[in-house]
């Protein structure tokens, strides 16, 4: 099953985003929703065309993430001097102010590039792989550009691929509009996530039936089943807002290869990771790897600065990695679903990178940590409707890729 970049990008612009954007811009939610229905496919169309044409700057953004690159900068790289034209066209289509259309485009652009970047990193795509991947998105886009948006001329001016998309758009159906459920416009984000993640799972792991519950070792499910989550008990720290785990009775771990001894809780990340790496009967999931959430790593509020309280667990994890020099790992960062989804993805990426940098500084050899990824609010392991669930979801995790 093919990966649909447009659907994943939509996921970053939740119903909460629509509501807050409408309020801040003085527009109706239906107007913002209609603008997004045109903005995302237009941006992705332009992205496809420019990357196919050899835009090194955009390819670099997809490889490395948007980081501090503004939405306005991304739009400039995609549309150049035609940015104003697409802004005015979108404003007329959605019946909103030009300034509002500009703001919406500047939010949608990082979401589109972030979705492409996450997929490219997860699948280790090189430049040619990125070009090929985006080329495969053409059919999704031609079926999604709303009739009446009036951007065929603009797309034709972007290059050969843009021209092909423009030709295919003639008479295309409207971008699917979500129905109102329980008074909220768009489908609730949890339903959108479930559909998108199911598609993603089937694409990456074949057409096997996915798990229906969330487990620490599975980053491709969305339904939260508390009975299946193998995280230890704990509580929210009233001062920091972090989730403090009860990692159980102390145990002693003798690491192989003269790597030292650890004294940790029996339900800690260290204990779980060591058991998995040292037990030859436990095999690595070759499609997704095996995820272990950190029980003792947190960050200063709103940023990627690791707290002093986290250093013990990171030191221990570095010792474990060094004790298994043939193993390779990936670091993932996650947030809850509050705030702007695109910003949350960026923050979670920076946190994953901060953890990887600290582990490297602790002596983990180059090549053992193969990649980092920021998933933002994707793959929750707690209920985002509760403070405890949100605290659990604000986390980092280590993924065993090989051992």
Residue pairs with C-beta under 8 A, 6 or more apart in sequence:
1 199
1 202
1 203
1 207
2 136
2 140
2 203
3 119
3 133
3 199
3 200
3 203
4 137
4 140
4 196
4 199
5 44
5 112
5 115
5 116
5 119
5 134
5 137
5 140
6 40
6 41
6 44
6 137
6 140
6 141
6 144
7 140
7 192
7 195
7 196
7 199
8 115
8 118
8 119
8 196
8 200
9 40
9 44
9 108
9 111
9 112
9 114
9 115
10 36
10 40
10 111
10 192
10 196
11 115
11 189
11 192
11 193
11 196
11 341
11 378
12 111
12 114
12 115
12 341
12 342
12 345
12 376
13 36
13 40
13 107
13 108
13 111
13 341
13 342
14 186
14 189
14 192
14 337
14 341
15 184
15 185
15 186
15 187
15 188
15 189
16 189
16 337
16 338
17 107
17 340
17 341
18 29
18 32
18 33
18 36
18 185
18 186
19 29
21 27
21 32
21 103
21 104
21 107
22 28
22 29
22 31
22 32
25 32
25 96
25 97
25 99
25 100
25 103
25 104
26 97
26 100
27 96
27 97
27 100
29 185
30 185
31 94
31 95
31 96
31 100
32 94
32 96
32 100
32 104
33 177
33 178
33 185
33 186
34 93
34 94
34 95
34 177
35 90
35 91
35 93
35 94
35 96
35 100
35 101
35 104
36 104
36 108
37 146
37 174
37 175
37 177
38 90
38 93
38 94
38 145
38 146
38 149
38 151
38 175
39 90
39 101
39 104
39 105
39 108
40 108
40 111
40 112
40 144
40 175
41 141
41 144
41 145
41 146
41 175
42 86
42 90
42 145
42 149
42 151
42 154
42 155
43 75
43 78
43 105
43 108
43 109
43 112
44 112
44 137
44 141
45 141
45 145
45 151
45 155
45 158
45 162
45 165
46 78
46 79
46 86
46 155
46 158
46 162
47 58
47 78
47 112
47 113
47 116
47 134
48 134
48 135
48 137
48 138
48 141
48 161
48 162
48 165
49 155
49 158
49 159
49 160
49 161
49 162
49 165
50 58
50 77
50 78
50 158
50 159
51 58
51 59
51 62
51 130
51 131
51 134
52 131
52 134
52 135
52 159
52 160
52 161
53 158
53 159
53 160
53 161
55 77
57 77
58 74
58 77
58 78
58 113
59 127
59 130
59 131
61 69
61 74
61 77
61 113
61 117
62 113
62 116
62 117
62 120
62 130
63 117
63 120
63 121
63 127
63 130
64 117
65 114
65 117
65 121
65 346
65 349
65 374
66 74
66 110
66 113
66 114
66 117
66 346
67 346
67 349
69 110
70 106
70 110
71 105
71 106
71 107
71 108
71 109
71 110
72 106
74 109
74 110
74 113
75 83
75 86
75 105
75 106
75 109
76 83
78 109
79 85
79 86
79 154
79 158
82 154
82 157
83 105
85 154
86 105
86 151
86 154
87 98
87 101
87 102
87 105
88 98
88 101
89 149
89 150
89 151
89 154
90 101
90 104
90 105
90 149
91 97
91 98
91 100
91 101
92 150
93 146
93 148
93 149
93 150
94 101
96 104
107 340
107 342
110 342
110 346
111 341
111 342
114 342
114 345
114 346
116 130
116 133
116 134
118 345
118 373
118 374
118 375
119 125
119 133
120 129
120 130
120 133
121 371
121 372
121 373
122 204
122 371
122 373
123 129
123 133
123 204
124 371
125 133
135 161
138 161
138 164
138 165
138 168
141 165
142 165
142 168
142 169
142 172
143 172
143 173
144 172
144 175
144 176
145 151
145 165
145 169
145 172
145 175
146 172
146 174
146 175
147 171
147 172
147 173
147 174
148 174
151 166
151 169
152 166
152 169
152 170
153 166
155 162
155 163
155 165
155 166
155 169
156 162
156 163
156 166
178 185
178 186
178 187
179 187
181 187
181 188
182 188
186 192
189 337
189 377
190 222
193 222
193 378
194 222
194 223
197 220
197 221
197 222
197 378
197 379
198 210
200 220
201 210
201 220
201 221
202 208
202 210
204 220
204 287
204 288
205 220
205 287
205 288
206 287
210 220
210 221
211 218
211 220
211 221
212 221
212 223
212 225
213 221
213 223
213 225
213 227
213 228
214 221
214 222
214 223
214 224
214 225
214 228
214 229
214 379
214 380
214 381
215 221
215 228
215 229
215 230
216 229
216 230
216 231
216 272
216 291
216 292
216 293
216 381
216 397
217 285
217 288
217 290
217 291
217 292
218 285
218 288
218 291
219 288
219 289
219 291
219 332
219 375
219 379
219 397
219 399
220 288
220 379
221 379
222 379
222 380
224 380
224 381
224 382
224 383
224 389
226 383
229 381
229 382
231 245
231 293
231 295
231 381
231 392
232 245
232 246
232 247
232 248
232 265
232 267
232 268
232 295
233 245
233 246
234 243
234 244
234 245
234 246
235 243
235 244
235 388
236 242
236 243
236 244
236 387
236 388
236 391
237 243
237 244
240 298
240 301
241 301
241 387
241 391
242 298
242 391
242 394
243 388
243 391
243 392
243 394
243 395
245 267
245 268
245 295
245 296
246 265
246 267
247 264
247 265
247 266
247 267
247 268
247 271
247 295
247 296
248 265
248 266
248 267
248 268
249 265
249 266
250 263
250 264
250 265
250 266
251 263
251 264
251 265
251 266
251 271
252 261
252 262
252 263
253 261
253 262
253 263
253 264
253 270
253 271
253 274
254 261
255 261
255 262
255 274
255 319
255 320
255 323
256 278
256 323
256 324
257 322
257 323
257 324
257 325
259 319
259 320
259 322
259 323
260 319
260 323
262 270
262 274
262 316
262 319
262 320
264 270
264 271
264 316
265 271
265 295
267 295
268 295
268 296
268 313
269 292
269 293
269 294
269 295
269 296
269 313
269 317
269 398
270 313
270 316
270 317
270 320
272 292
273 292
273 317
273 320
273 398
273 400
274 320
275 282
276 282
276 290
276 292
276 400
276 403
277 320
277 324
277 327
277 400
277 403
278 324
284 290
284 400
284 401
284 402
284 403
288 399
289 330
289 399
289 400
289 401
290 399
290 400
291 332
291 397
291 398
291 399
292 397
292 398
292 399
292 400
293 381
293 395
293 396
293 397
294 310
294 313
294 317
294 355
294 395
294 396
294 397
294 398
295 313
296 309
296 310
296 312
296 313
297 306
297 310
297 313
297 314
297 355
297 395
297 396
298 306
298 307
298 309
298 310
298 394
299 305
299 306
299 307
299 310
299 351
299 354
300 307
302 347
303 347
303 350
304 347
304 350
304 351
304 353
304 354
305 354
306 314
306 354
306 355
306 358
311 358
314 355
314 358
314 359
314 362
315 362
317 359
317 398
318 359
318 362
318 363
318 364
319 362
321 327
321 329
321 359
321 364
321 368
321 369
322 363
322 364
322 365
324 403
325 365
325 368
326 402
326 403
327 368
327 400
327 402
327 403
328 367
328 368
328 369
328 370
328 400
328 401
328 402
329 368
329 369
329 370
329 398
329 399
329 400
329 401
330 369
330 370
330 371
330 372
330 373
330 398
330 399
330 401
331 352
331 353
331 355
331 356
331 359
331 369
331 371
331 372
331 373
331 396
331 397
331 398
331 399
332 348
332 352
332 372
332 373
332 374
332 375
332 396
332 397
332 398
332 399
333 347
333 348
333 349
333 350
333 351
333 352
333 355
333 372
333 373
333 374
333 375
333 395
333 396
334 348
334 375
334 376
334 377
334 378
334 379
334 380
334 393
334 394
334 395
334 396
334 397
335 344
335 345
335 347
335 348
335 376
335 377
335 393
335 394
336 344
336 377
336 380
336 384
336 389
336 390
336 391
336 393
336 394
337 344
337 377
337 380
337 384
337 390
337 393
338 384
338 390
341 376
341 377
342 376
344 376
344 377
345 374
345 375
345 376
346 374
346 376
347 374
347 376
348 374
348 375
348 376
349 372
349 373
349 374
350 374
351 374
351 396
352 372
352 373
352 374
352 396
353 372
355 372
355 396
356 369
356 372
359 369
360 366
360 369
370 401
377 384
377 393
380 389
380 393
381 392
381 393
381 395
382 388
382 389
382 390
382 391
382 392
382 393
383 389
384 390
384 393
